[in-house]
Amino acid sequence: CIRDSIWTGKRWAYLAMVIDLFARRPVGWAMSLSPDSELTKKALTIAYEARGQPKGVMFHSDQGTQYTSLSFRQQLWRYQMVQSMSRRGNCWDNSPMERFFRSLKTEWVPEVGYESFDEAKSGITEYVIGYYSQFRPHTHNDGLAPNAAEKLYWDAYKTVAKKT
């Protein structure tokens, strides 16, 4: 998970995104006018619920105050997740998230930003659900979009499970 800023006409809005690294699929995101731990907690909760409340998964982030705050760490503990953080000042540790935000900003977000918060939220949701997850090919997935890569895995998983 990581957050980034998006221009919304008169001020910056902040986007927190959680991506499942298996297929590079976005599973939780939230936007706010404040870059605080409430924003990152909301994105985490959406991802946690979307994935069926998994236990023991690793949550990777940078060392921003949103991720080191007591309230965020307590939420990870409640969800029984293990926290992993990038080394200080090393963006390569969180490269899938950095790549996502670069793609979002170069492929989708208008150069001058959005006219309003609501327009930004709607446009980014369209990118995440519509384009990025369903159509955008990923080298990591052998050219498949995240949804297709995940479906391929689950189809193979179900086939193996039936043969027992």
C-alpha positions in Angstrom: 0.0 0.0 0.0 1.1 3.5 -0.7 -0.6 6.8 -1.1 -0.1 9.6 -3.7 -1.6 13.0 -4.4 -4.0 14.0 -7.2 -4.9 17.6 -8.1 -8.7 18.2 -7.7 -9.2 21.8 -9.0 -8.5 23.8 -5.9 -6.5 21.4 -3.7 -4.7 18.1 -3.5 -6.6 14.9 -2.8 -4.8 11.8 -1.6 -5.2 8.3 -2.9 -4.3 5.2 -0.8 -4.2 2.0 -2.8 -3.8 -1.7 -1.8 -2.6 -4.1 -4.5 -2.5 -7.8 -4.3 1.0 -8.5 -5.5 0.1 -12.0 -6.9 -1.5 -10.6 -10.0 -1.0 -6.9 -9.4 -4.7 -6.5 -8.8 -6.0 -3.4 -6.9 -8.2 -4.7 -4.0 -8.8 -1.6 -1.9 -8.5 2.1 -2.4 -9.7 5.3 -0.7 -9.5 9.0 -1.4 -9.4 11.9 1.1 -8.4 15.5 1.4 -6.2 14.5 4.3 -3.1 12.2 3.9 -3.6 10.6 7.3 -3.9 7.1 8.8 -7.7 7.3 8.5 -7.2 7.2 4.7 -4.8 4.3 4.8 -7.0 2.4 7.3 -10.0 2.8 5.0 -8.1 1.4 2.0 -6.9 -1.5 4.2 -10.4 -2.3 5.4 -11.8 -2.3 1.9 -9.0 -4.7 0.8 -9.4 -6.9 3.8 -13.2 -7.3 3.3 -12.8 -7.7 -0.5 -10.4 -10.6 0.0 -12.7 -12.4 2.5 -10.9 -11.3 5.7 -7.7 -13.3 5.2 -5.5 -14.0 8.2 -1.7 -14.0 8.3 -1.1 -12.1 5.0 1.7 -9.6 4.7 1.0 -5.9 4.3 3.8 -4.0 2.7 4.2 -0.3 2.7 6.7 2.6 2.9 7.6 4.1 6.3 5.2 7.0 6.1 3.6 8.2 9.3 0.2 6.8 8.0 1.6 3.3 8.2 3.7 3.7 11.4 0.9 5.3 13.4 -0.4 3.4 16.4 -4.0 3.3 15.0 -2.9 1.8 11.7 -0.7 -0.8 13.4 -3.5 -1.7 15.7 -5.8 -2.3 12.7 -3.2 -4.6 11.1 -3.1 -6.5 14.4 -6.9 -6.8 14.6 -6.8 -8.2 11.0 -4.0 -10.5 12.0 -1.7 -9.2 9.2 2.0 -9.0 9.3 3.5 -5.6 8.5 6.5 -5.2 6.2 8.0 -1.8 5.4 10.4 -0.5 2.8 13.8 0.6 3.9 14.0 4.3 4.5 14.4 6.2 1.3 14.4 3.2 -1.0 11.5 3.4 -3.5 12.6 0.1 -5.1 11.2 -1.9 -2.1 7.7 -0.7 -3.1 8.2 -0.7 -6.8 4.8 -2.3 -7.8 3.0 0.5 -6.1 5.2 3.2 -7.5 4.6 1.6 -10.9 0.9 1.7 -10.4 0.9 5.4 -9.6 3.1 6.2 -12.6 0.7 4.3 -14.9 -2.3 6.0 -13.3 -0.8 9.5 -13.8 0.7 8.9 -17.3 -2.2 6.8 -18.8 -5.3 8.3 -17.2 -5.1 11.4 -15.0 -5.4 14.6 -17.1 -2.2 16.7 -17.1 -4.0 19.5 -15.3 -5.6 17.1 -12.8 -9.3 16.9 -12.2 -11.8 19.8 -11.8 -13.2 18.4 -8.5 -12.8 15.7 -5.8 -15.8 13.8 -7.1 -14.6 13.9 -10.7 -11.2 12.6 -9.5 -12.8 9.8 -7.4 -15.0 8.7 -10.3 -12.2 8.8 -12.9 -9.8 6.9 -10.7 -12.4 4.3 -9.9 -13.1 3.9 -13.6 -9.3 3.4 -14.2 -8.9 0.9 -11.4 -11.9 -1.2 -12.0 -12.5 -0.7 -15.7 -9.1 -0.3 -17.4 -6.3 -1.3 -15.1 -7.8 -4.5 -13.7 -9.6 -5.7 -16.8 -7.6 -4.7 -19.8 -4.1 -3.3 -19.0 -1.5 -6.0 -19.8 1.2 -6.6 -17.2 4.6 -8.1 -17.9 4.4 -9.7 -14.4 1.3 -11.6 -15.6 2.8 -12.7 -18.9 0.8 -10.0 -20.7 -2.5 -10.6 -19.0 -4.5 -8.1 -17.1 -4.8 -8.6 -13.3 -8.3 -10.0 -13.5 -7.4 -12.4 -16.2 -4.3 -13.6 -14.4 -6.2 -14.2 -11.2 -9.0 -16.0 -13.1 -6.5 -18.3 -14.8 -5.0 -19.2 -11.4 -8.4 -19.9 -9.8 -9.5 -22.0 -12.8 -6.4 -24.1 -12.5 -6.8 -24.3 -8.7 -10.3 -25.6 -9.0 -9.3 -28.2 -11.6 -6.6 -29.5 -9.4 -8.8 -29.6 -6.3 -11.5 -31.6 -8.2 -9.1 -34.4 -9.2 -8.5 -35.6 -5.6 
